[in-house]
Amino acid sequence: MKTLPPPKTRTYKVDSRHFMPMVGDLVELVTVRIADKSTRSHVVQLGRSIRQHAFDARDTLPVIDHPSLPAFLGCDELGDIVLPSVDTISLSGLGFVIPYTLLATIASALKPKKIFEIGTFRGVGALTMAINAPQAEIYTLDLPEQYTSTEIETLSKGDKEWVRLSRTSTGFAFQSHPASVRIHQLRGNSLTFTPPPELRNVDLCFIDGGHSYECIKADTETALRILSPNGVIVWDDYTWFIDGVSNYLTELSRSLRLHRIAGSQLVIYRREPEHFH
Ligand SMILES: C[S@@+](CC[C@H](N)C(=O)[O-])C[C@H]1O[C@@H](n2cnc3c(N)ncnc32)[C@H](O)[C@@H]1O
């Protein structure tokens, strides 16, 4: 596949043809639609979109778009990426595939030998990375089956729901897949996790466990301790409604060069050898 030059930065113009129809749509949403129970969900979506766009507009992290990821990761020519089946992806409960498309691109471009994921859930992320990095061993950590309420006390209601849902189905997505021979399920609380000796020189860390400030900080510190000299960290859930992630990563961006991946909630960091100590 030929590598194309990166596209020019897009500029957005206000299109006057759409202005009045847009005002009309807005009035309809906040009057007719909000009054009608069956269409009220669209107004809720509007509110969420506004908050997301305001978050994006205020955000100061530099942005990388999807086609620029391979070059950012030092890959001149990216082959095909592979996704798990739609049934398997739907186990993630997200309802969209973009994060897995990006993870597949990152794993394929980076060609990591060792991957560490915090937050297995049903294992869609672990499987996606495994099938796009056929040379890699993947270690994925989730809470023990039996955990105490104090272990998850820093988590939000939403995060506690992820924990509850994952109890009886951790790693389901990869369990009967041929790639599972390379996926190693670890159990423990990432807040107090001591990486075993095999978790040295990790090329790719995917942080997607608990999303409280305490968890993200602890997980990032663990990742930075075990990361290889050219290693990459990816965080999920950098968005307007998850303060723990956005506050911590904003602070971290003062000392590490972090980038957002356009159109997603992912943030990426690539360690450069001169910054390694
Ligand atoms: C959003 S889900 C992970 C999704 C998964 N990475 C994927 O791509 O499909 C978050 C997971 O993190 C786990 N988790 C939450 N807090 C944790 C902690 N302190 N230590 C380890 N795992 C944790 C939850 O049990 C849940 O399974």
PDBQT file of the ligand as one rigid body, heavy atoms in Angstrom, charges set to zero:
ROOT
HETATM    1  C1  LIG A 301     -14.465  -0.106  30.459  1.00  0.00    +0.000 C 
HETATM    2  S1  LIG A 301     -14.186  -1.709  31.022  1.00  0.00    +0.000 S 
HETATM    3  C2  LIG A 301     -12.804  -2.241  30.015  1.00  0.00    +0.000 C 
HETATM    4  C3  LIG A 301     -13.127  -2.492  28.557  1.00  0.00    +0.000 C 
HETATM    5  C4  LIG A 301     -12.052  -3.249  27.808  1.00  0.00    +0.000 C 
HETATM    6  N1  LIG A 301     -10.766  -2.604  27.939  1.00  0.00    +0.000 N 
HETATM    7  C5  LIG A 301     -12.407  -3.400  26.347  1.00  0.00    +0.000 C 
HETATM    8  O1  LIG A 301     -11.717  -2.833  25.493  1.00  0.00    +0.000 OA
HETATM    9  O2  LIG A 301     -13.381  -4.088  26.011  1.00  0.00    +0.000 OA
HETATM   10  C6  LIG A 301     -13.404  -1.430  32.586  1.00  0.00    +0.000 C 
HETATM   11  C7  LIG A 301     -12.938  -2.689  33.308  1.00  0.00    +0.000 C 
HETATM   12  O3  LIG A 301     -12.020  -2.268  34.315  1.00  0.00    +0.000 OA
HETATM   13  C8  LIG A 301     -12.168  -3.087  35.455  1.00  0.00    +0.000 C 
HETATM   14  N2  LIG A 301     -11.660  -2.356  36.626  1.00  0.00    +0.000 N 
HETATM   15  C9  LIG A 301     -12.211  -1.302  37.263  1.00  0.00    +0.000 A 
HETATM   16  N3  LIG A 301     -11.447  -0.902  38.303  1.00  0.00    +0.000 NA
HETATM   17  C10 LIG A 301     -10.367  -1.715  38.312  1.00  0.00    +0.000 A 
HETATM   18  C11 LIG A 301      -9.212  -1.811  39.136  1.00  0.00    +0.000 A 
HETATM   19  N4  LIG A 301      -9.007  -0.974  40.169  1.00  0.00    +0.000 N 
HETATM   20  N5  LIG A 301      -8.302  -2.785  38.871  1.00  0.00    +0.000 NA
HETATM   21  C12 LIG A 301      -8.486  -3.649  37.834  1.00  0.00    +0.000 A 
HETATM   22  N6  LIG A 301      -9.557  -3.592  37.009  1.00  0.00    +0.000 NA
HETATM   23  C13 LIG A 301     -10.487  -2.643  37.233  1.00  0.00    +0.000 A 
HETATM   24  C14 LIG A 301     -13.677  -3.383  35.510  1.00  0.00    +0.000 C 
HETATM   25  O4  LIG A 301     -13.939  -4.572  36.242  1.00  0.00    +0.000 OA
HETATM   26  C15 LIG A 301     -14.041  -3.480  34.010  1.00  0.00    +0.000 C 
HETATM   27  O5  LIG A 301     -14.035  -4.826  33.587  1.00  0.00    +0.000 OA
ENDROOT
TORSDOF 0
